[in-house]
Amino acid sequence: MNQSKITVRYAKAFFALAKEKDQMDPLSRDITKVYNLCNESPDFLLLLESPVIKTSRKTDLIRQIFQPHVTELTLRFLILIAENKREVHLPGICRDFLDFVRKEQGISTAVVTTATRLSAATLEKIREQLAKESGVRIELTEKVNPAIIGGMILRIDDRQLDASVATQLKKIKSRLLETEINK
């Protein structure tokens, strides 16, 4: 089965359960904790991906790691994922679940990439402007990539606006090369 189909199915099932049990907020907080751990701990990812560690041991470790920090419903879901040998998909399941939650709450995600870090005030102005133009709440994340030289790249959901100096230079180079070829 396609990896994205697996992650979406598990995320959709847990999302439906969260709505049914009216537990969206606590389960969203739980899944955010799990997702953060997946992103911040290479050791945890190695545990999930290890074919050497038996499923029973993985479920025990998942219980030890998460039991004091998540609800019983989330813990049972994580154990179910491990028992079904889908634990390698946990980061994707978490990501997809949080995407469903954002969509349900009318929140769009945006990422602004710049060559240097922006001030908090500038980020807030960008977020406010995007919210005003789109009519939805915006969850803004900042990335720094010195390779873009200047300007910014703005990605909102599946749309992207590239106003970086690096891209502008590539376009100029391409036009100059076209001019040379057409002579």
Secondary structure per residue as TSV (DSSP state, phi and psi in degrees):
chain	resnum	aa	ss	phi	psi
A	1	M	-	360.0	142.8
A	2	N	-	-60.1	136.5
A	3	Q	H	-57.5	-42.6
A	4	S	H	-67.8	-32.0
A	5	K	H	-65.6	-39.5
A	6	I	H	-62.9	-50.3
A	7	T	H	-63.5	-40.8
A	8	V	H	-66.9	-41.4
A	9	R	H	-62.8	-46.6
A	10	Y	H	-66.3	-43.0
A	11	A	H	-63.2	-42.6
A	12	K	H	-65.0	-40.5
A	13	A	H	-64.2	-44.2
A	14	F	H	-69.1	-35.8
A	15	F	H	-62.6	-45.1
A	16	A	H	-62.4	-40.0
A	17	L	H	-64.3	-42.3
A	18	A	H	-61.0	-41.0
A	19	K	H	-68.1	-44.9
A	20	E	H	-60.5	-42.0
A	21	K	T	-86.5	-0.4
A	22	D	T	54.1	46.8
A	23	Q	-	-122.9	27.9
A	24	M	H	-57.9	-47.5
A	25	D	H	-64.4	-52.4
A	26	P	H	-64.6	-37.7
A	27	L	H	-71.0	-33.2
A	28	S	H	-64.4	-41.9
A	29	R	H	-63.2	-41.4
A	30	D	H	-61.1	-49.1
A	31	I	H	-66.6	-32.4
A	32	T	H	-63.4	-41.5
A	33	K	H	-61.5	-45.2
A	34	V	H	-63.7	-44.4
A	35	Y	H	-62.8	-42.6
A	36	N	H	-62.2	-41.2
A	37	L	H	-62.9	-42.4
A	38	C	H	-59.5	-38.8
A	39	N	H	-80.2	-26.7
A	40	E	H	-101.8	-13.4
A	41	S	-	-123.5	99.4
A	42	P	H	-60.6	-31.5
A	43	D	H	-64.3	-40.0
A	44	F	H	-64.6	-41.4
A	45	L	H	-63.9	-38.9
A	46	L	H	-61.7	-39.7
A	47	L	H	-59.8	-47.0
A	48	L	H	-64.1	-38.4
A	49	E	H	-86.7	-11.2
A	50	S	-	-69.7	120.8
A	51	P	S	-78.9	-12.8
A	52	V	S	-78.7	-34.0
A	53	I	S	-79.4	126.9
A	54	K	-	-68.8	153.6
A	55	T	H	-57.9	-40.7
A	56	S	H	-62.3	-38.8
A	57	R	H	-68.7	-40.6
A	58	K	H	-61.9	-43.0
A	59	T	H	-65.2	-38.3
A	60	D	H	-61.7	-44.5
A	61	L	H	-66.5	-40.6
A	62	I	H	-61.1	-42.3
A	63	R	H	-61.3	-46.0
A	64	Q	H	-64.4	-40.3
A	65	I	H	-70.6	-45.2
A	66	F	H	-101.0	-20.2
A	67	Q	T	-52.7	-44.2
A	68	P	T	-76.1	-7.3
A	69	H	T	-116.3	-12.5
A	70	V	S	-130.1	165.8
A	71	T	-	-70.4	162.7
A	72	E	H	-61.4	-37.6
A	73	L	H	-62.8	-43.9
A	74	T	H	-66.1	-41.8
A	75	L	H	-61.0	-43.8
A	76	R	H	-63.5	-36.4
A	77	F	H	-64.8	-45.0
A	78	L	H	-62.7	-40.6
A	79	I	H	-66.9	-39.3
A	80	L	H	-60.1	-42.4
A	81	I	H	-59.7	-45.4
A	82	A	H	-66.4	-42.5
A	83	E	H	-64.1	-30.2
A	84	N	T	-86.3	6.6
A	85	K	T	58.4	40.9
A	86	R	-	-115.3	13.7
A	87	E	G	-61.2	-26.9
A	88	V	G	-66.4	-18.8
A	89	H	G	-91.8	2.5
A	90	L	H	-55.4	-45.8
A	91	P	H	-59.5	-40.3
A	92	G	H	-68.9	-37.4
A	93	I	H	-63.2	-45.0
A	94	C	H	-61.2	-47.0
A	95	R	H	-58.7	-47.7
A	96	D	H	-65.1	-40.0
A	97	F	H	-60.0	-47.1
A	98	L	H	-65.3	-31.6
A	99	D	H	-64.8	-42.1
A	100	F	H	-61.8	-41.2
A	101	V	H	-63.3	-46.3
A	102	R	H	-60.0	-44.5
A	103	K	H	-61.5	-42.9
A	104	E	H	-60.8	-37.3
A	105	Q	H	-89.0	1.0
A	106	G	T	71.7	35.1
A	107	I	E	-109.4	130.2
A	108	S	E	-103.6	148.0
A	109	T	E	-100.5	143.0
A	110	A	E	-136.6	144.6
A	111	V	E	-126.8	125.7
A	112	V	E	-108.6	125.5
A	113	T	E	-111.5	126.7
A	114	T	E	-133.3	167.4
A	115	A	S	-74.9	-28.9
A	116	T	S	-132.6	163.0
A	117	R	-	-66.3	139.5
A	118	L	-	-93.6	156.4
A	119	S	-	-73.8	159.5
A	120	A	H	-61.2	-37.0
A	121	A	H	-65.6	-41.0
A	122	T	H	-66.0	-43.5
A	123	L	H	-60.3	-41.3
A	124	E	H	-65.4	-39.1
A	125	K	H	-63.7	-41.9
A	126	I	H	-62.9	-46.6
A	127	R	H	-59.5	-45.3
A	128	E	H	-62.9	-43.0
A	129	Q	H	-64.7	-42.6
A	130	L	H	-64.0	-41.6
A	131	A	H	-64.1	-41.2
A	132	K	H	-63.5	-44.6
A	133	E	H	-74.0	-34.1
A	134	S	H	-91.8	-21.8
A	135	G	S	78.3	11.9
A	136	V	S	-129.1	164.5
A	137	R	E	-70.9	144.7
A	138	I	E	-118.1	131.6
A	139	E	E	-103.8	106.6
A	140	L	E	-101.5	132.8
A	141	T	E	-120.9	147.9
A	142	E	E	-111.8	137.8
A	143	K	E	-126.3	146.7
A	144	V	E	-115.0	126.6
A	145	N	-	-139.7	98.9
A	146	P	G	-60.6	-19.4
A	147	A	G	-66.3	-18.8
A	148	I	G	-81.2	-3.4
A	149	I	-	69.2	-52.9
A	150	G	S	-167.1	-178.3
A	151	G	E	73.4	-153.1
A	152	M	E	-158.0	160.3
A	153	I	E	-119.7	125.9
A	154	L	E	-117.0	122.4
A	155	R	E	-118.7	121.7
A	156	I	E	-120.9	116.9
A	157	D	T	50.7	-110.2
A	158	D	T	-108.9	13.7
A	159	R	E	-109.2	149.5
A	160	Q	E	-138.5	136.8
A	161	L	E	-117.1	116.9
A	162	D	E	-107.4	102.5
A	163	A	E	-115.1	37.6
A	164	S	E	-86.8	152.5
A	165	V	H	-63.6	-39.2
A	166	A	H	-59.0	-43.0
A	167	T	H	-68.1	-40.6
A	168	Q	H	-62.2	-40.6
A	169	L	H	-64.2	-39.2
A	170	K	H	-62.9	-40.7
A	171	K	H	-64.7	-42.9
A	172	I	H	-62.7	-44.9
A	173	K	H	-59.4	-44.1
A	174	S	H	-62.4	-43.1
A	175	R	H	-64.9	-40.1
A	176	L	H	-63.9	-42.1
A	177	L	H	-64.9	-38.2
A	178	E	H	-63.1	-41.6
A	179	T	H	-62.4	-43.1
A	180	E	H	-62.5	-41.4
A	181	I	H	-68.9	-36.3
A	182	N	H	-78.5	-8.7
A	183	K	-	-73.9	360.0
